[in-house]
Amino acid sequence: MIWAVLLAAAAPSASMETEAQRFIGEQYERVGRSNPTNDSSLSKAARVLAQQALDSSAADAAEVSNLTAVVSEAGATDPTPRALVLRGSPRGEPLKALLKRTDFTHEGATHFGVGAIEDAAHDRSAIVVLLADRKAELAPFPHRFPKRGASQRLCATLASHLRSADVYVTRPKGDVDHVPGARDQDRWCAKIDFPSDGRHTVELLARGERGPEVAALFFVDVGAQAASGRRVVEAEPTEPAEVRARVLDRINKLRAGYKLGALKPDPMLDAVAQAYARRMATEQFFAHVAPDGSDVRKRLREADYPYSTAGENLGLASGPLAAHFGIEHSPGHRKNLLEPAYTVAGIGASKRADGQLVLVEVLAAPIEAVDLDADPIEQAYAALNSARKSKGLKALTRAEGLEQLLTSHAKKALELDSPKATLEGKRLHDRVFELRDDLGSATVDFFVADNPALITDSKNLGDPKASLVGVGLTRGDSPTFGRDKYWVVVVYGTLR
């Protein structure tokens, strides 16, 4: 009898779900977008998430790894649908808040689900809206196998803008297997083996004119725990050294699946990543650009870390592996993880006051060691050539005849406190062409740096057509950029 009372206290609300569904349709029609299809699997997942939001918090329910697990267990395969989670008291407040929202229609959706749970005993409720832009329709595929050794054929009908696909399966220990597929009439199919117990993450990566896109993502649980119906959950590391090792291991196993070289740990990058993770956790913000306007480039410069290219990934979840899961399945962050030029990585993690963990991954291609006691001009040229080499590009010929002009321009720029290619109406490009009439084109970069080796962050450096480079620099104090900085002018040229 007590159990029956508990069930009655928190239960799905058909009336709230109906009102929310009506509102969603009206909003998409209002902005001229196609009305998404109400999907039963997404609605089932939304109800589970709404209950989780009441039991814990909206943030915990919407966490990427949890969201993916719930959606997968409901039978859907949409890769991390957009989730709007609202909870509050009294019971009518979440619905009122939803009916005031106009932002969720900014992106298109082909399918949606709504789940609402009312807790009468505590006069509260939660509503979850899931929105998915479905890129593949999959034939029914089991999400649980009682024993290892199972095999299953995955078949998908891809969206019209997608041409081909591959499957990548992340195994329970983090190894990533590439499973090639082939067309079967109007479908794309691949056979997937499940040789070990535990949770396998199946990812359908499709390709079209816009490049690779994750078209489907779901979990497959194998073994006794899966047979019992219990969720397979991996223990999260807590010690800093173990966090760094486990996250880096996940990164390298993903890269191995794509036949890319492993990243090595870098203590200097660990320190940069850890400091920024701690700052975000302490100051309660979560962004690549800090409140003072600094970004990863500035953080690396302040650490005197010479690099040719670098990237930063941020994750937020209950633990480091959950946070990294979100990073792996975010397109921009995944691009960083699979950047061929990167050779080293640093990992930082810090808990916020609300218990959520901030994860920072800094990946880079460091410049080969330069002699910091050498002539600054020599340091600059060495850094540029090292950066070109890391990108697989040919070395540039040193245009020594330009150095006096460029140094003069750098001194004038420092005097005017203006790092620009045009000063007092005079274009540096014009003066470069006057000195070198054999040039077909010229591009100019201007840097204000703590170290002349830190001048490699520029798309001009990676121009495969460039054949020569000239450098000029000076050192001094600036009201805008601070004391004792190097003002460096770099010209890249192509010959006629």
N, C-alpha and C positions, 0 to 999 in steps of 0.2 A: 504493500500500500504506500509506503514511503517512497519507493522507487517511482510509482505512478505520479505522485505529487511532484517529484523532481523533474520528471519528463514534461509535465504540464507547465512548469515554471519557465522553461526556455524551449521554444518551439518555433518552427518556420512560420512566417506570416504571409499568407497568400495575398492578403489585401495590399500590404506594403509592396510586395514583389510586382503585383499587377499595376499599381500606380507608378512604380519606378519604370517598368517596361514601357508603359504608355508615354511617359515623359521622355525617355531616351529616343523613342521613335519620333516624337514631335521635334526634339532638338536637332536631330540629323536632317529632318525635312526642312527645318527653319534655315539651316545654313546651306541647303542645296546639295547635301551629300546623300548617297544611297543609304537607305535604312538597313542596318545590319540585321542578320538573321538571328533569332533567339535560339541558342544552342543548349540542348538539355544537359550535355556533359559540363559545359561551362557554368550553367546554373547550379548543377550539383556541387561543383567545386566552390562556387561562390557561397553556398549555404555553409559548407564546412569552414571556409575562411571567416564568415560572419560569426560562427560559434567561437572560433579561435580568438577573434577580436574581443568578444565578450569575456572569454576565459583569461586572456592575457592582455594584449594591446593591439591597436591597429598596426603599429610598426612591426610587431612580431608576425602578424598574419601576412603582411605584404612583403616580408623578406623574400628575396629572389629564390633562394633554395627551397624554402617552405612553400612558396607559391607554385614553383615548378612541381614539387612533390604532390601537392594537393590536386593540381590540374591533371597531372599524370594519373593519379589514383582514381580520378573521376572518369578516366577513359579518353581525355582530350590529349592532343599532341601539339597544341599551339605553343610556340616558343615564348615563354614569359609574357603572357598577355598583360596589357596595361590594367592596373588594379586601382580602383577607387574604393577605399575602405573608410566607412563612416560609422562611428559608435557614439552613443550619448544617452543622456537622461534629461527629462522624462522620455518615454518610449517614442513619442512622435518627432523628437528633435532630429535624428539622422535623416528621416525622410524629408523634413522641411529643409535641411541643409542641402540635400541632393537636388531638390526642386529649385534651388537658387543657383546651381552650378551651370555655367555656360562654357567651361573650358574643355570638357572632355571630347567635344566634337571637333577640336582643332586638327585632329588626325583622323583619317578614315579608318573604318573597321568593317569587316565583312561579317563577323559573328560576335555575339555578346551573350553574357549570362548575368542573371541577377539573383542574389540570395539575401534573404532578410530573416533575422532571428529576433524574437521578442522574449524578454525575460520579465514576466509579469511580477514575479516575487520582488524584484529590485527596481521595477519601473524603468527599464532601460532596453535598448535595442541596438542592433548593428545591421548595416546594409553594405553589401559588397557588389560592385559592378566590375565585371571583367570584359575587356574589349580586345578583340583579336583581329589582326589582318591576316587571314589564313592564306598561306602560300602553297599548301599541298593538302589534298584529301587522301588519307591513308586507309587502305583496307584494314579490317579488324586485325589487331595485333595484340597478343597476350602481354600483360605487364607483370605477370608472375609465372615462374616455373618452379615446381616443387623440388626438382633435382637438376644438378649441373649436367652439362652435356647436351642440353636441348638445342635445337636449331629451328629457326623460323624465317620464312620468306617475307620480307617487307616490300610492299608494293604501294606506290603513290602516284596520284595524278597531279602533276605540277601545274601551278598557275600559268596562264598563257605567256607571261613575260619571261618565264624560266625555260631553259633549254635542256639542261642536264643536271645530274646530282651525284653525290657520293655520300656514303654513311661513314661517320666517325663514331666509334664506340669507346667511351672511357670506362675502363674496367675497374673493379672494386679497389685495386691498389693504385689506381691512377694512370696506368698505362693506357695509351690511346692507339687503337687499331683502326686502320683505314680499310673500309670494305667497299671495293669498287662495284658498280652496278651496271645494268644494261637495260635498254628499252624492251618492253614487251607490249607490242601494239601501241596503244595510247598511254600506257603506264610506264613507270620507271621502277625497276625491281632489283633487290639485292638479298642474298641469303646471309643471315647473321647467326653466328654460333655463340653459345653462352657456356664456356667451358669451366667457369668457376662460380662458387657461391658468393653472394653479396649483391650489392646494387650496381647495375650497369647503366650508364647514361648513353642513350641512343640519340644521335644528332644527324638529321638529314640536311646536308649542306648543298643547296642548289645554286646554279649559276645562270646568269642572264646578262643583258647589256649593262646593267648597273653593278655587275660584279657578283661575288659570292653573297648569298643570303641564307640564314638559318631558316629552313622551311618547316621543320618539325623538331621537337625536342621532348623526350619523355624518359622515364626511368623504367627499368626492368629488374625486378628483384628475383633472385635465384637461390634455392636452397631451403633448408628447414624453416628458417625464420620467415621467408617469403611464403612458404606453404601454410604457415599459421595465420597469415594475414596481417602480421605485425610489420610496421614500417622499419626498414633497415636504416639505421642512423649511425654515422661514423663519429667516433669520439673526436672532439676538438682538442688540439694541443694548447697548452697554457704557458709553458716556459718559453721565454723569448727565443732562445737558440733553437728549440724544437719548432716554433712557429716559422722562423726563417727557413729552416731546413725543409719542412713539409710543404710550404708554399712554393719554394724554389723547385722542389721535386715535381710538384704539379705542373709548374710552368714548363719544365724541361721535358716532361712526358708528353705534354701537348705538342711542343716543338718537335719532338722525335716522331710523333705521328704524322707530322707534315714534312719530315725529312730535313729538319733544320738543326743547326748546331746547338748544343746545350749552352746555357748561360752560366757563368761562374759567379760565385758570391764575391761581393766587393765590400769590404768593411767601411770604406768612405761613403759609399752609397747607402749602406745600412744605417749609418749615422744620420745622413740627410733625410732618409725616409722615416726613421724613428723620431727625429726632432719634429718633422711636420705632422706625423700622426699624433704625437703628444700635444702639439699646439692646437690641432683641430679638436681633439678631445677636451682639452682644457678650456678653450675659448668658445666651444659650442658652435662651430661652423663646419661645413663639409663642402669643399670646392677646390678646384685646381688653382684658383687665384685667391690668395689670402686677403683679408680685409684691408691690408696696407698696399694692395696692388701687386705684390710679389708673386712670381710663378716659379715653376721648377727650374727654368733657366737661371733666374736670379739666385735661387737656393744653391744651385750648383756653382755659380760664380762665387758666391760668398764662401763656399767651402773650398775654393781654389781647385776645383775638379776640372781638368781639361778633357773635353770630349768633342767628338765630331757631330754626334746626333744623340738625342736622349728623349725619353718619353716617360709619362707618369700615369699610373693606374690607381684609382681610389675605390675602395669597397667599404660597405657598411652593413654589418650583420651581427648575429649573436656570437659568432666565432670566426676565426681567420679562414677556415676552409669554406664556410658558408659565404663569407665575403668574397673569397676568390672565385667561388662558383659564379657569383653575379658578374664579376669582372670577365671571366672566360666567355660568358654568353652575352656580353655587351659588345656590339660590333666595333666601336671605336677602340675599346680597351683590348679586344681580341686582336685587332690589327697591330697594336703595340707588342703583344705577346708573340706574334708571328713575324715581327720585323727581322729580316735576315741580317741586317747590319749590326744589330745589338749583340754584344758578347758578354756583358756582365749585368748583374742586377743587385739591387739592395731592397730589403724588406723591413718595414716598420709597422708596429701594431700598438694600439693604445685603447683602453676601455674608457668610455664616456660615463658620466654620472648615472645615465639611465640604463647602463649595462650593455649597451651596444658597443661593438668593437669597430674601430676605425683601422682599416688596412691600407697601407701605402706601398706601392711597388714602383721603384725607379729603375728604368732600364736604359742602358747607354752603350755607346761605342766609344771607349776612351781613346784619347790620343796617345800615341806611343810616347814614352818618356822623353821629355826635352830638358836640356840643361838650363835650369832657371838662372844660372849665373852667366849665361851666354848673352851676346848682344841681343836686345829686344827684337830688332829686325829679323835676326836669324831665328829666334824663337817663333816669330809669326810665320815665317816661311816654312819652318819645320812642322808647325801645327797644321797648316793648310795642306801640305803634301801628305801628312799622315792621315788627315781626314779624307782626302781624295782616295788614298790607298784603301781605307776601310770601306769605301763605297764601290770599290772595284773599278775606279776610273784612272785614266792615265795621268801621270805627273804633269804639272804645268811648268813651262819654261819661265825662268825668272826674268822679268823685264826691268833690269837695273836702271835703264835710262829714264824710267818714270819716277824713281824713288825721291829725287830732289823735289820734283813738282808736288808729289803727294805729301811729302813731309811739310812743305811750305803750306799746303792747304790745311793739313791737320793743325799746324800752329795757329793759323788764322782762325780756324773753327774754335779752338780753345779760347783764343782771345775774345771772340764774339759769343762764347758759350752757346754755340749752335752747330751740332754735328750734322751738317747737311752737305750735299754735293754742289749746291749753288749758294755762293756767299757774295753779298753785295752786288748781285746781278750777274756774276760771272759763273758760268757753268763749267764744272770740272771736266765734264765729258768733252767739251769743245777744245780745252787746252790739251787733253790727252790726245785727241786726233791731230792737233797741230804738231805734237812731238812724234807721233807714230802714224804716218800716213799710210802704213801698210796694214792698218787694222780695218777689219770689216765691221766689227761691233765692239762695244765696251760697256760693261756694267760696273757700278760702283756700290760698295758696301762701306758703311761707317759704323765703327764700334767705339764705345767708351767702356773700358774693361779694367779690372784689377790686375790682369795678367795678360800679356800679349799672346799667350797660347790659347786664350779663351775667345777666339774670333772666328769660330768655324760654323756657327749656327746661321746658315744662309742658304737659300735655294740656289743662289748664283754659284756657290762652291760646287754644287752637284751638276752643273751644266756640262754635259758630255762634249759639247762643241768648243768649249773654252780651251785654249792652248797655251796661254801665257798669263802671268799674274805679276802685279806690282804692288808693293807695300810701302807706305809712309806712315810715320807715327811721331808723336811727341808725348811728353808726360807733364802733368801739372794739376793744379787745383781748379775746381769749377764750382760756382755758386749752386748750380743745378745738380751736378752729378757727383760732387764731393771731392775730397782731397786725394792727391797722389794717384790719379787715374791715367791710364794709357788711352790716348785718342788715336785711333788707328784707321787709316783709309786703305781700302783694298780695291784694286781695279782688276777685273777679269777681262781678257780680250780674245777675240778670234781673228785670225789672219784672213786677208782677202783670198 
